[in-house]
């Protein structure tokens, strides 16, 4: 009998997977992923960032190249280098324009490289981190233009679960979690969701990635005062950059909270993200307490903070995040997943940005300063939370939507969804 490969026209064409494993915050064994993909008829190809950024391409001053919106692709990188939000980027500013032009040139090279690899390696699937990092953003737009499959992944609040999306190609808040919630919410027993949430809260610290860990020190709050806790994220996190509502930046929100709490004799605790202490940005520069630096430069904030003993800024990660949440009367955040955890603790949560869990009946959405003040007034007087819906969403999000964080489950999801 002739060997099967002699009749290759009978065989299913081998599909290529292009992976951005350069961004290695998932701690996957990519050799194992390569082997697993090969058993399913896929070839694995690593996106070479160094080659991509050095690929020769036509020079241009246009913000579009090969039908790719360059400014959309570079937005996350530009904002990280400039340490500002998209709404503050100014093409008339020489420094801003220089950074934009630098990254546009790199993006053009990456577009050229991506199209070349797609053609030569017969790429049909893109395995992407998050969706906003430069090369992932370009691959996402190329895939959309060519009608190819996208599978974006990201870590989430549980270190053994993996967030994914194969529609938008963006895992940060524009994912499928709401669809899964609407699909399963009427078939999940509340008792199961409640037991799942209670077990999670009991063991919450062991489920956290190192950059999200907090100590056990407890803050002594002022007596007989309402307590507002602001749960900050990394200032240039993509979830903040592209999802904040009508606020200039997180510092603007903190300024409003500072004035409100001073005016209404409330205590305010600003819990800054621990990654900002020693972590690096996506452009590999030290974050160096970025939010604290921005706050320290705000006169509006300083004039109250320097004269009030009821405002605490935890910029050294001194205090236990979950004890702060449990001690609070209301929690405010842009869209941190800690806000979802606060809802499980039966705490009112005000989102100042679009979150995967917002708008579902258990949080309040402050689209601007006026609404933020309105919801603070309301929640401090009548703190009510629909904890049952929050627990249902949490259970569906982690148990039904997110997948187990291992190589075999990732390959199974990548090739079957």
PASEMAR-901007 format. One record per residue: x, y, z of N, C-alpha, C in turn. Coordinates in steps of 0.2 Angstrom, whole numbers, padded with zeros to 4 digits, always signed. Layout:
N
XYZXYZXYZ...
//
This chain:
417
+0004-0006+0000+0000+0000+0000+0004+0006+0000+0002+0011-0004+0006+0017-0004+0006+0021+0003+0011+0024+0005+0010+0028+0011+0005+0034+0010+0002+0035+0015-0004+0040+0015-0001+0047+0012+0005+0049+0014+0007+0056+0012+0008+0056+0004+0008+0050+0001+0009+0050-0007+0002+0053-0010-0003+0053-0006-0010+0055-0008-0011+0061-0004-0007+0066-0004-0008+0072+0001-0014+0076-0001-0016+0075-0007-0022+0079-0009-0028+0077-0005-0028+0071-0002-0033+0068+0003-0033+0071+0010-0027+0073+0012-0026+0076+0018-0028+0083+0019-0030+0084+0026-0033+0091+0027-0027+0095+0027-0027+0101+0024-0021+0106+0024-0019+0108+0031-0013+0108+0033-0010+0109+0039-0011+0117+0040-0014+0118+0046-0015+0125+0048-0009+0128+0053-0008+0134+0052-0002+0137+0055-0005+0142+0061-0002+0141+0067-0003+0146+0072+0002+0150+0073+0001+0157+0073+0006+0162+0075+0005+0164+0082+0010+0164+0086+0010+0165+0093+0015+0170+0095+0012+0175+0099+0016+0180+0102+0019+0178+0109+0023+0173+0109+0025+0170+0116+0031+0175+0119+0033+0180+0115+0038+0185+0118+0035+0188+0125+0028+0189+0125+0025+0192+0131+0024+0186+0135+0028+0184+0140+0028+0178+0143+0025+0178+0150+0020+0182+0151+0018+0183+0158+0013+0177+0160+0012+0173+0155+0007+0167+0156+0011+0161+0159+0018+0161+0159+0022+0155+0161+0020+0148+0158+0018+0149+0151+0017+0142+0148+0023+0139+0145+0023+0133+0145+0028+0129+0141+0026+0128+0134+0029+0133+0130+0027+0133+0123+0030+0127+0119+0035+0124+0121+0037+0117+0118+0031+0112+0118+0028+0112+0124+0022+0107+0125+0017+0109+0121+0015+0116+0120+0010+0118+0116+0011+0117+0109+0018+0117+0107+0019+0116+0100+0018+0108+0098+0020+0104+0103+0019+0097+0102+0011+0095+0102+0007+0098+0107+0000+0097+0107-0003+0099+0100-0001+0105+0098-0004+0108+0092-0003+0103+0086+0004+0100+0086+0005+0096+0080+0001+0090+0080-0001+0087+0086-0005+0081+0086-0012+0083+0083-0014+0089+0083-0020+0091+0080-0020+0094+0073-0014+0093+0070-0013+0095+0063-0011+0103+0062-0009+0106+0067-0007+0113+0067+0001+0113+0068+0003+0118+0064+0010+0120+0065+0011+0126+0069+0016+0126+0073+0017+0132+0078+0022+0137+0076+0021+0143+0075+0026+0148+0073+0026+0154+0078+0032+0155+0080+0034+0160+0085+0035+0167+0081+0031+0172+0084+0032+0179+0081+0038+0182+0084+0043+0183+0079+0049+0186+0081+0049+0193+0081+0049+0196+0087+0048+0203+0088+0054+0207+0085+0060+0204+0086+0066+0208+0084+0066+0208+0076+0064+0203+0073+0064+0203+0065+0058+0207+0063+0052+0207+0067+0047+0211+0065+0048+0219+0065+0052+0221+0070+0053+0228+0071+0059+0230+0066+0062+0226+0063+0068+0227+0058+0066+0226+0051+0060+0224+0050+0058+0222+0043+0057+0229+0039+0060+0228+0033+0060+0234+0029+0054+0235+0026+0051+0242+0026+0045+0243+0023+0045+0250+0020+0040+0252+0016+0040+0259+0013+0039+0264+0019+0042+0270+0018+0042+0275+0023+0035+0279+0021+0032+0282+0026+0026+0285+0025+0024+0289+0032+0021+0295+0031+0019+0299+0036+0012+0298+0038+0009+0293+0034+0001+0292+0035+0000+0288+0041-0005+0289+0044-0007+0285+0050-0010+0278+0048-0010+0277+0042-0013+0270+0039-0008+0267+0035-0007+0260+0035-0002+0257+0031-0005+0250+0030-0006+0248+0023-0008+0242+0021-0015+0240+0024-0019+0246+0025-0026+0245+0027-0026+0244+0035-0021+0245+0038-0020+0245+0046-0020+0252+0049-0024+0253+0053-0024+0259+0057-0019+0259+0062-0013+0262+0060-0007+0262+0064-0008+0265+0071-0012+0271+0071-0013+0274+0078-0017+0270+0083-0022+0266+0080-0025+0261+0084-0020+0256+0087-0016+0254+0083-0011+0248+0085-0006+0251+0090-0004+0257+0089+0001+0259+0094-0001+0263+0100-0008+0264+0101-0010+0268+0106-0008+0266+0113-0008+0260+0114-0006+0257+0121+0001+0258+0122+0005+0257+0117+0012+0258+0118+0014+0265+0119+0011+0270+0115+0012+0277+0115+0011+0279+0122+0005+0278+0125+0002+0280+0131+0007+0278+0137+0009+0271+0136+0014+0269+0141+0021+0273+0141+0023+0274+0135+0030+0278+0135+0029+0285+0138+0023+0288+0136+0022+0295+0138+0019+0296+0145+0017+0290+0148+0013+0290+0154+0007+0294+0155+0003+0294+0149-0003+0298+0149-0009+0294+0146-0015+0296+0147-0021+0293+0144-0022+0295+0137-0025+0291+0133-0026+0293+0126-0029+0300+0124-0033+0302+0129-0036+0309+0128-0032+0315+0129-0026+0313+0132-0021+0319+0133-0016+0319+0128-0015+0314+0123-0010+0314+0118-0012+0319+0113-0007+0323+0112-0007+0329+0108-0002+0329+0102-0005+0329+0096+0000+0329+0090+0003+0335+0089+0001+0341+0092+0004+0347+0092+0010+0348+0097+0010+0343+0101+0016+0343+0106+0022+0339+0103+0028+0343+0103+0033+0340+0099+0035+0333+0102+0035+0332+0109+0037+0326+0112+0033+0321+0110+0026+0322+0111+0021+0317+0109+0022+0315+0102+0022+0320+0097+0023+0318+0090+0029+0314+0089+0034+0315+0092+0041+0312+0091+0040+0304+0093+0036+0303+0098+0035+0296+0101+0030+0293+0096+0025+0296+0094+0020+0293+0089+0024+0291+0082+0028+0296+0080+0031+0294+0073+0036+0288+0074+0039+0288+0080+0044+0282+0081+0040+0276+0081+0034+0276+0084+0030+0269+0085+0026+0268+0078+0025+0273+0075+0021+0272+0068+0026+0268+0063+0033+0270+0064+0038+0267+0059+0039+0260+0061+0039+0259+0068+0040+0252+0070+0034+0248+0068+0028+0251+0069+0022+0247+0067+0021+0245+0060+0024+0250+0056+0024+0248+0048+0028+0242+0047+0034+0242+0050+0038+0236+0049+0035+0230+0052+0031+0230+0057+0028+0224+0060+0022+0222+0056+0018+0227+0053+0013+0225+0048+0016+0221+0042+0022+0224+0039+0025+0220+0034+0027+0213+0036+0030+0213+0042+0032+0206+0044+0027+0201+0045+0021+0204+0048+0015+0200+0049+0012+0197+0043+0011+0201+0038+0009+0199+0032+0013+0194+0028+0020+0195+0029+0025+0190+0026+0024+0183+0029+0024+0183+0036+0023+0177+0039+0017+0173+0038+0011+0177+0038+0005+0174+0036+0005+0171+0030+0008+0174+0025+0008+0171+0018+0013+0165+0018+0019+0165+0021+0024+0160+0020+0022+0154+0024+0019+0155+0030+0018+0150+0035+0011+0147+0035+0007+0150+0030+0000+0148+0030-0004+0149+0036-0003+0154+0039-0006+0156+0046-0013+0156+0045-0017+0153+0050-0024+0153+0050-0027+0155+0057-0022+0155+0062-0024+0156+0069-0019+0161+0072-0021+0166+0075-0017+0170+0079-0018+0169+0087-0013+0167+0090-0013+0167+0098-0010+0173+0101-0014+0177+0104-0012+0184+0106-0013+0185+0113-0008+0189+0116-0009+0191+0123-0013+0198+0123-0019+0197+0126-0022+0204+0128-0026+0207+0123-0022+0209+0117-0025+0212+0112-0023+0219+0110-0019+0222+0115-0017+0229+0115-0010+0230+0114-0006+0226+0116+0001+0226+0115+0003+0227+0108+0008+0231+0106+0009+0233+0099+0008+0227+0094+0012+0222+0094+0012+0217+0089+0005+0213+0089+0002+0212+0095-0004+0209+0096-0010+0213+0092-0009+0220+0093-0014+0224+0090-0014+0224+0083-0008+0223+0080-0007+0223+0073-0009+0216+0070-0007+0211+0074-0010+0204+0072-0017+0204+0072-0020+0207+0077-0028+0207+0077-0031+0210+0071-0028+0216+0069-0031+0220+0064-0030+0216+0057-0024+0213+0056-0022+0209+0050-0027+0203+0050-0028+0200+0056-0033+0194+0056-0040+0196+0054-0042+0202+0056-0049+0204+0055-0049+0206+0047-0044+0209+0045-0044+0211+0037-0044+0205+0033-0041+0200+0035-0040+0194+0031-0045+0188+0033-0049+0189+0038-0054+0184+0039-0051+0178+0043-0046+0179+0047-0042+0174+0050-0045+0173+0057-0043+0168+0061-0045+0167+0067-0041+0170+0072-0044+0173+0078-0040+0176+0083-0042+0173+0089-0037+0171+0094-0038+0169+0100-0034+0172+0105-0037+0177+0109-0033+0182+0113-0034+0179+0120-0029+0179+0124-0029+0177+0131-0026+0182+0136-0028+0181+0142-0025+0186+0148-0027+0182+0154-0022+0184+0159-0023+0182+0166-0029+0185+0169-0032+0182+0174-0037+0185+0178-0036+0185+0185-0042+0186+0189-0041+0187+0196-0040+0181+0200-0040+0175+0196-0039+0168+0199-0033+0166+0195-0027+0164+0199-0021+0162+0196-0021+0156+0192-0027+0152+0193-0027+0145+0189-0032+0145+0184-0035+0151+0182-0040+0152+0177-0037+0157+0171-0039+0156+0165-0037+0160+0160-0043+0163+0156-0042+0169+0155-0047+0173+0151-0046+0172+0144-0051+0172+0140-0050+0171+0132-0055+0175+0128-0054+0176+0122-0059+0179+0118-0057+0177+0111-0062+0175+0107-0061+0174+0100-0065+0178+0095-0068+0183+0097-0073+0187+0093-0069+0194+0092-0069+0198+0098-0066+0205+0097-0058+0204+0097-0056+0199+0100-0048+0198+0100-0045+0203+0105-0050+0205+0110-0047+0209+0115-0050+0206+0122-0046+0204+0126-0048+0201+0132-0050+0206+0138-0048+0212+0137-0048+0217+0143-0055+0220+0142-0060+0218+0146-0067+0221+0146-0071+0220+0140-0068+0219+0134-0072+0218+0128-0072+0211+0126-0074+0206+0131-0073+0199+0130-0080+0196+0130-0081+0190+0131-0087+0186+0130-0091+0185+0137-0088+0188+0142-0091+0186+0149-0098+0188+0150-0100+0193+0147-0107+0195+0147-0112+0190+0144-0109+0188+0138-0113+0183+0134-0114+0176+0138-0108+0174+0141-0109+0168+0145-0113+0169+0151-0113+0175+0154-0118+0177+0160-0125+0176+0157-0127+0179+0152-0134+0179+0149-0136+0172+0147-0131+0168+0145-0132+0161+0143-0134+0157+0149-0130+0157+0154-0131+0153+0160-0134+0155+0166-0136+0162+0166-0139+0164+0173-0145+0161+0175-0149+0159+0171-0155+0156+0173-0155+0148+0174-0149+0145+0173-0148+0138+0174-0144+0136+0179-0140+0141+0182-0136+0140+0188-0140+0141+0194-0139+0136+0199-0142+0137+0205-0138+0142+0210-0142+0146+0213-0139+0151+0217-0135+0148+0222-0137+0142+0225-0133+0139+0230-0126+0137+0228-0125+0135+0222-0119+0133+0219-0114+0139+0218-0117+0145+0216-0113+0151+0215-0111+0154+0222-0116+0153+0227-0114+0156+0233-0108+0152+0236-0109+0145+0236-0104+0141+0239-0097+0142+0235-0097+0143+0229-0091+0144+0225-0088+0151+0227-0092+0156+0228-0090+0163+0230-0087+0163+0237-0090+0159+0242-0088+0159+0249-0081+0155+0249-0081+0150+0245-0074+0146+0245-0069+0151+0243-0070+0155+0237-0065+0159+0235-0063+0164+0240-0068+0167+0243-0066+0173+0248-0062+0170+0254-0064+0164+0256-0060+0161+0261-0053+0160+0260-0051+0158+0253-0045+0157+0251-0042+0162+0246-0044+0168+0247-0043+0173+0241-0035+0174+0240-0031+0174+0246-0024+0176+0245-0020+0171+0241-0022+0164+0241-0019+0159+0238-0020+0159+0231-0026+0163+0228-0028+0163+0221-0024+0168+0218-0020+0173+0221-0018+0179+0218-0011+0178+0215-0010+0181+0209-0003+0181+0206+0001+0186+0210+0008+0185+0210+0012+0189+0214+0011+0196+0214+0010+0199+0208+0009+0206+0207+0003+0209+0210-0002+0204+0212-0008+0206+0216-0008+0204+0223-0003+0202+0226-0003+0200+0233-0002+0207+0237-0005+0206+0243-0005+0211+0248-0004+0209+0255-0001+0213+0259+0001+0210+0266-0005+0209+0270-0003+0208+0277-0009+0207+0281-0010+0212+0286-0006+0218+0285-0007+0223+0290-0014+0227+0289-0016+0229+0295-0023+0231+0295-0023+0239+0297-0026+0243+0293-0026+0250+0294-0031+0252+0300-0029+0256+0304-0034+0258+0310-0038+0264+0307-0044+0263+0306-0048+0269+0303-0051+0274+0308-0052+0280+0306-0055+0285+0311-0062+0282+0313-0063+0283+0320-0070+0281+0322-0076+0285+0320-0081+0282+0319-0088+0285+0318-0088+0289+0311-0084+0287+0306-0084+0290+0300-0085+0285+0294-0089+0287+0289-0090+0283+0283-0083+0282+0280-0082+0276+0277-0076+0275+0274-0077+0273+0267-0073+0277+0262-0073+0276+0255-0066+0273+0253-0066+0268+0249-0060+0265+0247-0059+0265+0240-0054+0268+0237-0053+0268+0230-0048+0263+0228-0050+0258+0224-0046+0253+0222-0042+0254+0215-0036+0256+0216-0033+0259+0210-0030+0253+0206-0029+0254+0199-0025+0250+0195-0019+0253+0192-0015+0249+0189-0009+0253+0186-0011+0258+0181-0008+0264+0182-0011+0270+0179-0011+0269+0171-0007+0265+0168-0007+0264+0161-0009+0257+0159-0013+0254+0163-0016+0248+0162-0020+0249+0156-0021+0244+0151-0025+0245+0145-0032+0245+0147-0034+0242+0153-0041+0242+0155-0043+0249+0157-0038+0253+0160-0039+0260+0162-0039+0265+0156-0034+0264+0152-0033+0268+0146-0039+0268+0141-0042+0263+0140-0047+0262+0135-0054+0261+0137-0055+0262+0144-0061+0260+0146-0064+0265+0152-0059+0270+0154-0061+0275+0158-0067+0279+0156-0072+0281+0160-0077+0285+0157-0075+0293+0157-0079+0297+0158-0078+0304+0156-0074+0308+0162-0068+0305+0163-0063+0308+0168-0056+0308+0164-0053+0313+0166-0046+0314+0163-0042+0308+0164-0041+0306+0170-0037+0300+0172-0039+0298+0179-0036+0293+0181-0037+0290+0188-0036+0296+0193-0031+0300+0192-0030+0305+0197-0036+0310+0198-0039+0311+0192-0045+0316+0192-0050+0313+0197-0051+0306+0196-0056+0303+0200-0054+0304+0208-0048+0303+0209-0045+0303+0216-0046+0310+0219-0045+0315+0215-0046+0322+0217-0053+0323+0219-0058+0321+0215-0065+0321+0216-0067+0318+0223-0064+0312+0224-0065+0308+0230-0062+0312+0236-0056+0315+0235-0053+0318+0241-0057+0324+0243-0060+0328+0238-0064+0334+0240-0070+0332+0243-0073+0327+0240-0080+0324+0243-0079+0322+0250-0074+0318+0251-0073+0315+0258-0072+0320+0263-0068+0325+0261-0066+0331+0265-0072+0335+0267-0076+0336+0262-0082+0340+0262-0088+0337+0267-0088+0330+0266-0093+0326+0270-0090+0322+0276-0084+0324+0278-0081+0321+0284-0081+0314+0284-0079+0311+0278-0078+0304+0277-0070+0302+0277-0069+0296+0279-0062+0294+0278-0061+0291+0271-0055+0292+0268-0054+0290+0261-0047+0286+0261-0047+0280+0259-0041+0276+0258-0040+0275+0250-0034+0277+0248-0033+0276+0241-0028+0270+0241-0030+0264+0238-0026+0258+0238-0022+0258+0231-0016+0260+0230-0013+0260+0224-0010+0253+0222-0009+0252+0216-0008+0245+0214-0001+0243+0215+0000+0237+0219+0007+0235+0221+0012+0235+0215+0010+0233+0209+0014+0233+0203+0018+0239+0202+0015+0245+0204+0018+0251+0202+0024+0252+0207+0025+0248+0212+0031+0249+0216+0038+0247+0213+0038+0241+0210+0044+0238+0207+0043+0235+0200+0037+0236+0197+0036+0233+0191+0038+0237+0185+0038+0235+0179+0039+0239+0173+0033+0239+0169+0033+0245+0164+0028+0246+0160+0029+0241+0154+0024+0241+0149+0024+0237+0143+0030+0239+0139+0033+0245+0139+0039+0247+0136+0045+0246+0140+0044+0242+0145+0050+0240+0149+0054+0246+0153+0050+0251+0155+0053+0256+0159+0050+0255+0166+0053+0257+0171+0050+0256+0178+0044+0260+0179+0039+0257+0182+0033+0261+0184+0034+0266+0189+0039+0265+0194+0041+0269+0199+0036+0273+0202+0031+0270+0205+0025+0273+0208+0022+0278+0204+0020+0276+0198+0017+0281+0193+0011+0285+0196+0006+0282+0198+0000+0285+0201+0002+0290+0207+0006+0288+0211+0008+0292+0217+0012+0298+0214+0016+0297+0209+0020+0303+0206+0015+0308+0203+0010+0305+0200+0005+0310+0197+0001+0313+0203-0001+0310+0208-0005+0312+0213+0000+0318+0217+0006+0316+0218+0010+0321+0221+0011+0328+0217+0010+0327+0211+0010+0333+0207+0004+0337+0206-0002+0334+0209-0008+0337+0209-0009+0342+0214-0010+0349+0213-0011+0354+0218-0018+0353+0221-0023+0351+0217-0030+0350+0219-0030+0344+0225-0026+0339+0224-0026+0334+0229-0022+0336+0235-0016+0339+0234-0011+0340+0239-0014+0345+0244-0018+0350+0242-0020+0355+0247-0025+0352+0252-0028+0347+0250-0032+0343+0255-0028+0338+0259-0025+0334+0255-0021+0328+0258-0016+0330+0263-0013+0336+0262-0007+0338+0267-0010+0341+0273-0017+0342+0273-0020+0345+0279-0025+0340+0282-0025+0334+0280-0031+0330+0283-0028+0323+0285-0030+0321+0291-0028+0315+0294-0032+0309+0292-0038+0311+0288-0043+0306+0286-0042+0303+0279-0036+0305+0276-0035+0303+0269-0028+0299+0269-0029+0292+0267-0023+0288+0267-0022+0286+0260-0015+0286+0258-0013+0284+0252-0008+0278+0253-0010+0272+0251-0006+0266+0252-0002+0265+0246+0004+0269+0245+0008+0268+0239+0014+0263+0240+0014+0261+0246+0020+0256+0248+0017+0249+0248+0010+0248+0247+0007+0241+0248+0008+0239+0255+0006+0243+0260+0007+0242+0267+0001+0238+0270-0005+0239+0267-0011+0237+0270-0015+0231+0266-0018+0227+0269-0022+0221+0266-0028+0224+0262-0027+0223+0256-0033+0225+0251-0040+0223+0254-0040+0216+0255-0046+0213+0257-0049+0216+0264-0045+0217+0268-0047+0220+0275-0050+0227+0273-0046+0231+0269-0049+0238+0267-0056+0237+0264-0057+0232+0260-0063+0232+0256-0068+0230+0262-0067+0225+0266-0072+0223+0271-0073+0229+0276-0069+0233+0277-0070+0239+0282-0073+0245+0279-0074+0245+0272-0077+0251+0268-0084+0251+0269-0087+0257+0267-0094+0258+0266-0096+0258+0259-0091+0260+0255-0092+0260+0248-0085+0260+0244-0084+0256+0239-0078+0255+0235-0079+0259+0228-0074+0262+0226-0074+0265+0220-0068+0263+0216-0069+0262+0209-0063+0259+0205-0065+0261+0198-0060+0261+0194-0061+0262+0187-0065+0256+0184-0061+0250+0184-0064+0244+0182-0060+0238+0185-0057+0239+0191-0053+0233+0193-0057+0227+0195-0054+0221+0194-0058+0215+0196-0059+0215+0204-0055+0219+0207-0056+0219+0215-0063+0222+0216-0066+0226+0211-0072+0229+0212-0077+0223+0212-0076+0218+0208-0081+0212+0208-0080+0208+0215-0074+0208+0217-0073+0205+0224-0076+0208+0229-0076+0215+0229-0080+0219+0234-0087+0218+0234-0090+0217+0228-0097+0215+0228-0099+0208+0231-0094+0204+0231-0095+0197+0234-0095+0198+0242-0091+0203+0244-0091+0205+0251-0097+0209+0253-0102+0210+0248-0108+0214+0250-0106+0221+0250-0102+0224+0247-0100+0231+0247-0102+0235+0241-0105+0241+0241-0107+0244+0235-0101+0246+0231-0102+0246+0225-0096+0247+0221-0098+0252+0215-0094+0257+0214-0095+0262+0209-0090+0262+0204-0091+0260+0198-0087+0260+0192-0086+0266+0189-0080+0269+0188-0079+0275+0184-0076+0273+0177-0077+0267+0175-0075+0265+0168-0079+0258+0167-0079+0257+0160-0083+0251+0158-0079+0245+0161-0082+0240+0164-0079+0234+0166-0083+0228+0164-0080+0222+0164-0083+0216+0161-0089+0215+0165-0089+0217+0172-0095+0215+0176-0100+0221+0177-0098+0227+0174-0103+0233+0176-0109+0232+0172-0114+0236+0174-0120+0237+0170-0125+0231+0171-0123+0226+0175-0127+0220+0176-0132+0220+0182-0132+0225+0185-0137+0226+0191-0134+0226+0198-0127+0225+0198-0125+0225+0205-0119+0230+0206-0118+0234+0202-0113+0240+0203-0117+0246+0200-0114+0252+0202-0116+0258+0199-0111+0261+0194-0113+0264+0189-0109+0267+0184-0109+0274+0184-0103+0277+0186-0102+0284+0186-0099+0287+0180-0103+0289+0176-0100+0291+0169-0096+0298+0169-0097+0302+0175-0094+0308+0175-0094+0310+0183-0091+0316+0184-0090+0319+0191-0097+0319+0194-0102+0322+0191-0109+0323+0194-0112+0316+0196-0111+0311+0192-0114+0305+0194-0110+0301+0199-0103+0302+0199-0099+0300+0205-0101+0302+0211-0103+0309+0212-0105+0312+0218-0112+0309+0220-0116+0309+0215-0123+0307+0216-0123+0300+0219-0119+0295+0216-0119+0288+0218-0115+0288+0225-0110+0292+0227-0107+0292+0233-0113+0294+0239-0116+0299+0237-0122+0301+0242-0127+0296+0243-0129+0293+0237-0134+0287+0238-0131+0281+0242-0125+0279+0240-0123+0273+0243-0121+0273+0250-0119+0279+0252-0117+0280+0259-0123+0281+0263-0128+0283+0260-0135+0283+0264-0139+0277+0264-0138+0273+0259-0142+0267+0258-0138+0262+0254-0133+0259+0258-0129+0254+0254-0132+0247+0253-0134+0247+0247-0138+0240+0245-0134+0237+0239-0133+0231+0239-0130+0227+0234-0134+0221+0232-0134+0220+0225-0138+0214+0223-0132+0208+0223-0131+0206+0229-0125+0201+0230-0126+0194+0226-0133+0192+0225-0134+0186+0222-0132+0186+0215-0134+0192+0211-0132+0193+0204-0124+0193+0204-0121+0196+0208-0114+0197+0208-0111+0190+0209-0113+0186+0213-0111+0179+0214-0112+0175+0208-0118+0175+0205-0119+0172+0199-0114+0174+0193-0113+0180+0193-0109+0182+0187-0102+0180+0189-0099+0180+0195-0093+0178+0197-0092+0170+0196-0097+0166+0197-0097+0159+0196-0096+0158+0189-0101+0161+0185-0101+0159+0178-0094+0162+0175-0092+0168+0177-0086+0170+0174-0080+0165+0175-0079+0163+0181-0073+0159+0182-0074+0152+0180-0080+0149+0182-0081+0142+0181-0083+0140+0174-0087+0144+0171-0090+0142+0164-0087+0146+0158-0084+0152+0159-0081+0156+0154-0074+0155+0154-0070+0157+0159-0063+0156+0159-0061+0149+0159-0055+0147+0156-0053+0140+0156-0047+0139+0160-0046+0132+0162-0041+0131+0166-0034+0133+0163-0030+0135+0167-0023+0138+0164-0018+0133+0164-0018+0129+0158-0013+0124+0157-0013+0123+0149-0007+0120+0147-0006+0120+0140-0011+0116+0136-0013+0110+0139-0018+0106+0136-0025+0109+0135-0027+0112+0140-0034+0116+0140-0033+0122+0135-0028+0125+0135-0027+0131+0130-0027+0128+0123-0024+0123+0121-0024+0120+0114-0031+0117+0113-0034+0114+0117-0041+0112+0116-0046+0118+0114-0045+0123+0118-0049+0129+0117-0048+0132+0110-0041+0133+0109-0039+0136+0103-0041+0133+0097-0041+0126+0097-0043+0122+0091-0050+0120+0090-0054+0122+0095-0061+0119+0095-0066+0125+0096-0064+0131+0097-0069+0136+0099-0069+0141+0093
//
